[in-house]
Amino acid sequence: MAALNDSGLKSALREARATGKDVWRTDESGSHGSGSLRFRARPNGQGIFYYRYTRSDGKREPMKVGVYDPKGVKGVSLKQARTKFHGLARQHQDGKRDLRTHLEREAEERRLAAEAADRERAAAAEHATAKTLRALLNAYTNHLEAQGKPSARDTRNIIRHNVFDAWLTLPDKAARDVTVEDVTAILAKMIEPGAGRTASKLRSYFVAAYGLALRASSDPRIPSELHGFKLAGNPAAIVPAMAEFNPARDRNLNDPE
């Protein structure tokens, strides 16, 4: 058994074409027990490298390494085939006796990991483009202005001062991810220094804004700016109305407002 070379491989291909039969050649590289690199010359002019090894059950199994291309462009060169052979042989000698099964399992694990990574990237991209609390509250105040509501300016100022300016990251949180705890924290920060009446107003703005966005998918009268928030519920609706902060002549806005 001699070492393979390109001249010998081309000779085997000529012989296969001439005889109409497969011609096999075996490379002498590799140590005892590491398996062997074999070359199959086919009558159609194609040459294929195989790694032949012994499985755990004692049976010999060929594993395709690649199609022969002397330049290694459209296939694998002899040098590239030897590199792949030595890599497979090391795994076999390291105890991966059922090498094909091992490699198929590794490929499946890589596929599953890639799919999981794709899902994570898709979720991150969706979250990055999700409509935020800022977008929801701005859409709500725009809606009030479009309706000519006298309260629109006061509403916008209260939201800007107590939400957009007072909180660093919360305004840019996806509106669907805002929790009742988030709303409670915003209002508590206002009540503690004595702005309970304003906090009660802000709560009503939250309730109304979320209420409009929730109904948007089934109510064509609601502006398109309030569509697409994909809300599961209204986090502000659970917060008590805090009527003790509202003088008798005041009232909170209802959802349509």
ZAVOTOR-973290 format. One record per atom (N, C-alpha, C): residue in one letter; x, y, z. Coordinates in steps of 0.02 Angstrom, whole numbers, padded with zeros to 5 digits, always signed. Each point is the difference from the previous one (the first is absolute). Example, Ala and Ser with C-alpha at 12.3 -4.5 7.8 and 13.67 -1.06 7.14 Angstrom:
BEGIN
A+00660-00284+00390
A-00045+00059+00000
A+00045+00060+00000
S-00018+00053-00036
S+00042+00059+00003
S-00039+00055+00037
//
This chain:
BEGIN
M+00043-00060+00000
M-00043+00060+00000
M+00044+00062+00000
A-00006+00041-00053
A+00042+00059-00007
A-00040+00062+00015
A+00038+00054+00012
A-00033+00064+00012
A-00032+00025-00064
L-00059+00028+00006
L-00034+00027-00058
L+00033+00064-00023
N-00003+00012-00065
N+00022+00064-00028
N-00046+00016-00059
D+00002+00061-00022
D-00045+00021-00053
D+00010-00039-00065
S+00062-00017-00014
S+00014-00039-00060
S-00034-00068+00003
G+00006-00032+00059
G-00032-00066+00009
G-00076+00004-00002
L-00028+00055+00026
L-00073+00008-00001
L-00025+00008-00072
K+00036+00039-00039
K-00020+00010-00070
K+00007-00065-00040
S+00051-00039+00018
S+00009-00066-00032
S-00059-00046+00015
A-00023+00002+00064
A-00057-00041+00020
A-00063+00021-00037
L-00009+00065-00010
L-00058+00025-00037
L+00001-00023-00073
R+00059-00001-00030
R+00007-00023-00069
R-00016-00074-00005
E+00023-00038+00049
E-00012-00072+00001
E-00075-00015+00008
A-00033+00039+00043
A-00072-00010+00011
A-00039+00015-00064
R+00019+00052-00036
R-00034+00016-00062
R+00012-00054-00053
A+00061-00026+00000
A+00017-00051-00050
A-00034-00067+00013
T-00006-00019+00063
T-00028-00066+00018
T-00074+00003+00012
G-00027+00060+00014
G-00070+00005+00016
G-00016-00024+00070
K+00051-00006+00042
K-00010-00024+00069
K+00032+00048+00049
D-00025-00001+00062
D+00030+00040+00053
D+00071-00025+00014
V+00044+00048+00012
V+00069-00017+00019
V+00014+00032+00067
W+00025-00040+00048
W+00013+00025+00068
W+00075+00006+00013
R+00017+00052+00035
R+00069+00010+00023
R-00003+00019+00074
T+00051-00023+00038
T+00002+00013+00072
T+00065+00037+00017
D-00008+00052+00041
D+00059+00040+00020
D+00034-00034+00060
E+00066+00004+00001
E+00037-00032+00056
E+00006+00046+00060
S-00023+00063-00007
S+00005+00046+00058
S-00047-00023+00055
G+00017+00014+00061
G-00040-00021+00056
G+00033-00057+00037
S-00014-00004+00065
S+00030-00051+00042
S-00047-00059+00007
H+00026-00053+00029
H-00040-00061+00010
H-00060+00014+00044
G-00057-00022-00021
G-00061+00009+00039
G-00035+00066-00012
S+00029+00042-00043
S-00031+00066-00012
S-00047-00001-00060
G-00006-00056-00034
G-00040-00003-00060
G+00043+00018-00060
S-00031+00007-00057
S+00039+00013-00061
S-00037+00050-00045
L+00040+00036-00039
L-00027+00045-00051
L+00000-00037-00066
R-00059-00007-00030
R-00006-00038-00062
R-00026+00045-00056
F+00020-00017-00061
F-00020+00038-00059
F-00037-00046-00048
R-00058+00022-00021
R-00040-00039-00047
R-00004+00037-00067
A+00029-00030-00051
A-00004+00028-00067
A-00058-00033-00036
R-00046+00042-00025
R-00060-00027-00033
R+00006+00007-00076
P-00035-00044-00037
P+00004+00002-00073
P-00023+00066-00031
N-00041+00037+00037
N-00025+00064-00027
N+00050+00057+00009
G+00059-00017+00026
G+00053+00050+00007
G+00001+00034+00069
Q-00046-00018+00044
Q-00002+00030+00067
Q+00042-00040+00048
G+00037+00036+00042
G+00038-00032+00053
G-00027+00021+00068
I-00005-00048+00047
I-00029+00015+00066
I+00046-00028+00054
F+00013+00042+00050
F+00040-00022+00058
F-00047-00027+00054
Y+00022-00052+00033
Y-00037-00029+00056
Y+00047-00011+00059
Y-00029+00007+00059
Y+00035-00021+00061
Y-00030-00066+00021
R+00041-00051+00001
R-00025-00067+00019
R+00025-00016+00070
Y-00047-00017+00044
Y+00017-00013+00069
Y-00040-00059+00026
T+00019-00024+00058
T-00033-00057+00031
T-00046+00024+00056
R-00064-00020-00004
R-00049+00020+00050
R+00009-00041+00064
S-00039+00018+00050
S+00004-00035+00065
S-00023-00073-00005
D-00041-00014-00051
D-00023-00070-00009
D+00047-00041-00044
G+00057+00031-00018
G+00050-00036-00040
G-00009+00006-00075
K-00053+00029-00021
K-00012+00007-00072
K+00037+00062-00027
R+00025-00006-00061
R+00033+00056-00032
R-00051+00042-00037
E+00009+00066+00005
E-00048+00046-00031
E+00036+00056-00036
P-00020+00013-00062
P+00031+00056-00037
P-00040+00064+00011
M+00034+00056+00008
M-00032+00065+00008
M+00027+00047-00053
K-00044+00029-00038
K+00021+00043-00055
K+00036+00062+00028
V+00058+00014-00027
V+00039+00059+00020
V-00011+00057-00049
G-00005-00016-00064
G-00012+00052-00050
G+00016-00023-00070
V-00023+00039-00049
V+00014-00015-00070
V+00067+00030-00019
Y+00038-00037-00037
Y+00068+00020-00018
Y+00002+00057-00050
D+00039+00050+00015
D+00016+00055-00046
D+00072+00018+00013
P+00045-00011-00047
P+00071+00012+00012
P+00015+00070+00027
K-00041+00050-00019
K+00011+00069+00023
K-00037+00016+00065
G-00043-00044+00022
G-00036+00011+00062
G-00050+00057-00003
V-00027+00013-00059
V-00048+00055-00008
V-00072-00027-00002
K-00013-00046-00046
K-00067-00028-00007
K-00008-00064+00041
G+00053-00019+00033
G-00001-00059+00043
G+00058+00004+00048
V+00028-00057+00018
V+00057-00001+00046
V+00062-00026-00036
S+00055+00031+00014
S+00064-00023-00026
S+00025-00058+00042
L+00051-00034-00022
L+00030-00054+00039
L+00023+00026+00068
K+00032+00059+00000
K+00023+00028+00064
K-00058+00014+00046
Q-00054+00028-00026
Q-00059+00014+00042
Q-00032-00064+00025
A-00001-00051-00043
A-00029-00064+00020
A+00040-00031+00057
R+00067+00006-00004
R+00042-00027+00054
R-00013+00038+00066
T-00008+00066-00005
T-00013+00039+00061
T-00066-00023+00032
K-00051-00010-00041
K-00065-00023+00027
K+00007-00071+00028
F+00039-00041-00035
F+00011-00069+00024
F+00031+00000+00069
H+00053+00040+00009
H+00034+00001+00065
H-00046+00025+00055
G-00044+00049-00016
G-00048+00024+00050
G-00049-00054+00020
L-00026-00037-00049
L-00047-00054+00015
L+00035-00057+00038
A+00062-00015-00021
A+00038-00054+00033
A+00013+00017+00074
R+00014+00063+00015
R+00012+00019+00070
R-00063-00011+00042
Q-00057+00018-00028
Q-00063-00011+00037
Q-00012-00074+00011
H+00015-00040-00052
H-00010-00072+00006
H+00045-00030+00054
Q+00063+00023+00000
Q+00047-00026+00050
Q-00015+00026+00070
D-00035+00057+00004
D-00019+00028+00065
D-00061-00035+00030
G-00025-00050-00034
G-00056-00039+00029
G-00065+00006-00038
K-00002+00042-00052
K-00062+00007-00039
K-00002-00057-00051
R-00009-00061+00023
R+00005-00058-00044
R-00057+00000-00051
D-00059+00019+00021
D-00056+00005-00047
D-00001+00072-00026
L+00048+00015-00042
L+00014+00069-00019
L-00058+00032-00038
R-00030-00036-00046
R-00055+00029-00039
R-00057+00022+00046
T-00018-00044+00046
T-00053+00016+00048
T+00018+00060+00042
H+00064+00002+00022
H+00023+00057+00040
H-00003+00065-00039
L+00022+00000-00062
L-00001+00061-00040
L-00071+00021-00017
E-00044-00048-00013
E-00070+00017-00013
E-00032+00032+00061
R+00018-00027+00060
R-00027+00029+00061
R+00026+00071+00011
E+00065+00010-00014
E+00028+00067+00006
E-00033+00048-00048
A-00012-00023-00062
A-00032+00043-00051
A-00070+00019+00022
E-00036-00048+00030
E-00068+00015+00024
E+00002+00049+00057
E+00048-00007+00045
E+00007+00047+00055
E+00016+00070-00025
R+00043+00005-00052
R+00015+00065-00029
R-00062+00031-00033
R-00038-00044-00034
R-00062+00025-00033
R-00049+00027+00052
L-00009-00036+00054
L-00046+00022+00052
L+00024+00064+00033
A+00066+00004+00011
A+00029+00061+00030
A-00009+00059-00047
A+00010-00012-00066
A-00009+00054-00048
A-00072+00023-00003
E-00047-00047+00003
E-00071+00018+00000
E-00017+00041+00063
A+00027-00021+00057
A-00013+00037+00062
A+00029+00070-00004
A+00060+00006-00030
A+00031+00066-00008
A-00041+00043-00047
D-00027-00031-00053
D-00043+00037-00047
D-00063+00026+00035
R-00029-00043+00043
R-00060+00020+00037
R+00016+00058+00047
E+00059-00004+00033
E+00019+00054+00046
E+00011+00065-00038
R+00033-00005-00059
R+00011+00060-00040
R-00066+00030-00024
A-00046-00045-00020
A-00065+00024-00024
A-00039+00034+00057
A+00004-00031+00060
A-00035+00030+00057
A+00030+00067+00019
A+00068+00003-00004
A+00034+00064+00016
A-00018+00053-00051
A-00003-00020-00064
A-00018+00048-00052
A-00071+00024+00008
E-00045-00047+00017
E-00070+00019+00010
E-00006+00047+00060
H+00038-00015+00053
H-00003+00043+00059
H+00027+00069-00016
A+00054+00002-00042
A+00030+00065-00016
A-00048+00044-00040
T-00042-00032-00040
T-00047+00039-00042
T-00070+00004+00031
A-00007-00029+00059
A-00066+00000+00032
A-00021+00072+00017
K-00064+00012-00001
K-00025+00066+00017
K+00007+00011+00075
T+00028+00055+00018
T+00019+00013+00070
T-00055+00036+00038
L+00011+00005+00066
L-00045+00039+00042
L-00001+00072-00023
R+00057+00026-00019
R+00005+00069-00025
R-00045+00008-00062
A+00004-00048-00046
A-00040+00004-00061
A-00074-00004+00015
L-00018-00042+00049
L-00071-00006+00018
L-00027+00064+00030
L+00036+00029+00048
L-00024+00061+00033
L+00000+00060-00048
N+00049+00003-00045
N-00001+00053-00050
N-00059-00008-00048
A-00013-00062-00019
A-00057-00013-00045
A-00066+00020+00034
Y-00004-00013+00065
Y-00060+00018+00038
Y-00009+00076+00002
T+00053+00037+00015
T-00006+00073+00004
T-00012+00030-00069
N+00029-00031-00052
N-00015+00023-00068
N-00074-00009-00016
H-00028-00055+00024
H-00071-00015-00010
H-00043+00054+00035
L+00020+00018+00061
L-00038+00052+00035
L+00003+00067-00038
E+00060+00016-00025
E+00007+00063-00037
E-00041-00001-00064
A-00001-00057-00034
A-00039-00006-00062
A-00075+00009+00013
Q-00021-00021+00060
Q-00070+00008+00018
Q-00016+00070+00026
G+00052+00042+00008
G-00010+00067+00025
G-00015+00003+00074
K+00024-00049+00038
K-00013-00002+00072
K+00040+00055+00036
P-00032+00040+00041
P+00035+00053+00037
P+00054-00028+00047
S-00009-00062+00021
S+00047-00030+00048
S+00063-00026-00033
A+00004+00001-00067
A+00056-00031-00036
A+00067+00029+00021
R+00005+00066+00005
R+00064+00031+00017
R+00022-00019+00070
D-00047+00003+00048
D+00017-00019+00069
D+00020-00073+00004
T-00034-00042-00038
T+00015-00071-00002
T+00071-00012-00024
R+00018+00033-00054
R+00067-00009-00028
R+00054+00023+00049
N-00012+00056+00033
N+00049+00026+00048
N+00009-00046+00060
I-00055-00026+00025
I+00004-00046+00058
I+00038-00063-00019
I-00014-00027-00058
I+00034-00061-00023
I+00075+00014-00011
R+00015+00055-00032
R+00070+00016-00013
R+00040+00008+00064
H-00028+00038+00047
H+00036+00016+00062
H+00007-00061+00045
N-00053-00040+00006
N-00001-00054+00050
N+00017-00069-00027
V+00004-00006-00066
V+00018-00065-00029
V+00064+00007-00043
F-00003+00040-00052
F+00056+00005-00046
F+00063+00030+00033
D-00011+00054+00039
D+00057+00034+00031
D+00021-00033+00066
A-00047-00032+00033
A+00014-00026+00067
A+00030-00070+00000
W-00007-00035-00056
W+00024-00070-00002
W+00046-00010-00059
L+00056-00032+00011
L+00052-00006-00050
L-00017-00051-00055
T-00017-00060+00020
T-00010-00054-00049
T-00073-00021-00008
L-00040+00010+00050
L-00069-00023-00002
L-00040+00026-00060
P+00007+00064-00020
P-00039+00024-00058
P+00014-00038-00064
D+00060-00030-00006
D+00017-00035-00061
D-00008-00076+00007
K-00033-00021+00052
K-00018-00069+00009
K-00060-00015-00046
A-00002-00059-00029
A-00057-00018-00042
A-00064+00007+00041
A-00050+00033-00029
A-00061+00013+00037
A-00032-00065+00025
R+00006-00053-00039
R-00030-00064+00020
R+00036-00031+00059
D+00063+00022+00014
D+00039-00028+00055
D-00006+00040+00064
V-00034+00057-00002
V-00009+00041+00060
V-00046-00036+00048
T+00019-00002+00064
T-00038-00037+00049
T-00037+00047+00048
V-00044-00029+00039
V-00035+00040+00051
V+00050+00028+00050
E+00054-00037+00012
E+00052+00024+00045
E+00034+00063-00029
D+00009+00002-00065
D+00030+00059-00032
D-00045+00061+00009
V-00065-00010-00013
V-00047+00055+00006
V-00003+00024+00073
T-00002-00048+00046
T-00003+00017+00071
T+00061+00040+00022
A+00059-00020-00025
A+00061+00036+00018
A-00002+00072-00025
I-00025+00010-00061
I-00005+00068-00027
I-00045+00043+00043
L-00057-00027+00019
L-00049+00039+00039
L+00025+00011+00071
A+00032-00051+00029
A+00025+00007+00069
A+00053+00055+00004
K+00040+00006-00052
K+00052+00051-00002
K-00031+00070+00000
M-00061+00006-00024
M-00035+00064-00002
M-00038+00014+00065
I-00029-00053+00028
I-00041+00008+00061
I+00042+00019+00060
E+00059-00030+00005
E+00043+00011+00059
E+00015+00074+00013
P+00016+00039-00052
P+00013+00072+00013
P-00064+00042+00001
G-00058-00032-00004
G-00062+00037+00007
G-00037+00016-00065
A+00018-00034-00055
A-00034+00012-00064
A-00052-00054-00014
G-00039-00016+00051
G-00050-00053-00006
G-00053+00015-00053
R-00022+00062-00004
R-00052+00018-00049
R+00026-00011-00071
T+00063+00021-00012
T+00030-00009-00066
T+00010-00075-00015
A+00019-00037+00052
A+00009-00073-00008
A-00066-00033-00019
S-00055+00022+00030
S-00065-00027-00017
S-00017+00014-00073
K+00017+00061-00023
K-00012+00017-00070
K+00042-00045-00046
L+00064-00008+00018
L+00044-00040-00042
L-00024-00072-00004
R-00025-00026+00057
R-00028-00067-00002
R-00056-00005-00051
S-00043+00050-00001
S-00056-00002-00047
S+00024+00004-00072
Y+00056+00036-00013
Y+00028+00003-00067
Y+00025-00069-00022
F+00034-00033+00047
F+00024-00068-00014
F-00058-00047-00017
V-00052+00002+00043
V-00058-00043-00011
V-00031+00013-00068
A-00007+00064-00017
A-00032+00018-00064
A+00043-00019-00059
A+00066+00013+00004
A+00045-00015-00055
A+00002-00075-00014
Y+00008-00040+00052
Y+00002-00072-00009
Y-00068-00026-00023
G-00054+00029+00026
G-00066-00021-00021
G-00012+00011-00074
L+00021+00058-00026
L-00007+00014-00071
L+00041-00048-00042
A+00062-00012+00020
A+00043-00044-00038
A-00026-00072+00000
L-00030-00021+00055
L-00028-00067+00004
L-00060-00008-00047
R-00039+00053-00007
R-00060-00004-00042
R+00015+00014-00073
A+00060+00023-00015
A+00016+00023-00068
A-00009-00054-00052
S+00015-00062+00017
S-00003-00054-00050
S-00072-00013-00023
S-00049+00021+00039
S-00070-00013-00018
S-00042+00063-00008
D+00032+00058+00007
D-00037+00063-00006
D+00033+00045-00052
P-00028+00005-00060
P+00031+00040-00054
P-00001+00075+00014
R-00035+00021+00051
R-00002+00072+00016
R+00063+00023+00037
I+00037-00047+00027
I+00061+00017+00037
I+00057+00013-00049
P+00037+00054+00007
P+00054+00018-00047
P+00052-00055-00008
S+00028-00005-00060
S+00048-00053-00016
S+00062+00003+00045
E+00016+00059+00027
E+00058+00008+00043
E-00007-00041+00064
L-00061-00018+00018
L-00012-00039+00060
L-00008-00074-00015
H+00012-00020-00062
H-00004-00071-00018
H+00068-00033+00005
G+00000-00066+00004
G+00062-00038-00004
G+00041-00006+00063
F-00028+00016+00058
F+00039-00005+00062
F+00001-00071+00028
K-00044-00043-00025
K-00001-00071+00020
K-00004-00008+00076
L-00046+00036+00030
L-00007-00001+00073
L-00040-00061+00022
A+00019-00026+00058
A-00037-00056+00030
A-00050+00024+00052
G+00011+00060+00025
G-00044+00027+00052
G+00016+00072+00015
N-00034+00027+00050
N+00008+00070+00020
N+00031+00002+00070
P+00065+00012+00006
P+00033-00002+00066
P-00024+00054+00048
A-00027+00054-00026
A-00022+00055+00044
A-00069-00012+00028
A-00039-00043-00032
A-00068-00011+00022
A-00003-00031+00070
I+00052-00035+00019
I+00002-00034+00066
I+00014+00050+00056
V+00033+00055-00017
V+00018+00050+00050
V-00063+00036+00024
P-00011+00007+00065
P-00060+00035+00025
P-00006+00071-00028
A-00061+00024-00006
A-00013+00065-00030
A+00023+00059+00043
M+00012-00011+00064
M+00025+00052+00046
M-00046+00061+00002
A-00063-00014+00012
A-00050+00053+00000
A+00012+00053+00055
E+00037-00018+00052
E+00013+00047+00054
E+00040+00061-00023
F+00033-00005-00057
F+00040+00056-00025
F-00040+00044-00048
N-00062-00019-00015
N-00039+00037-00049
N-00055+00040+00034
P+00001+00066-00007
P-00056+00041+00026
P-00065-00022-00033
A-00055+00014+00032
A-00065-00022-00024
A-00014+00023-00071
R+00025+00059-00020
R-00015+00027-00067
R+00043-00032-00055
D+00053-00037+00021
D+00044-00031-00050
D-00023-00070-00016
R+00020-00023-00057
R-00013-00070-00017
R+00058-00025-00043
N+00012-00065+00001
N+00050-00030-00043
N-00028-00011-00070
L+00043-00002-00050
L-00022-00012-00068
L-00022-00073-00008
N-00049-00010-00042
N-00018-00069-00016
N+00039-00022-00061
D-00007-00064-00020
D+00040-00027-00053
D-00005+00038-00066
P-00060+00018-00023
P-00003+00034-00064
P+00037+00066-00001
E+00009+00031+00057
E+00036+00063+00002
E+00075-00010+00004
//
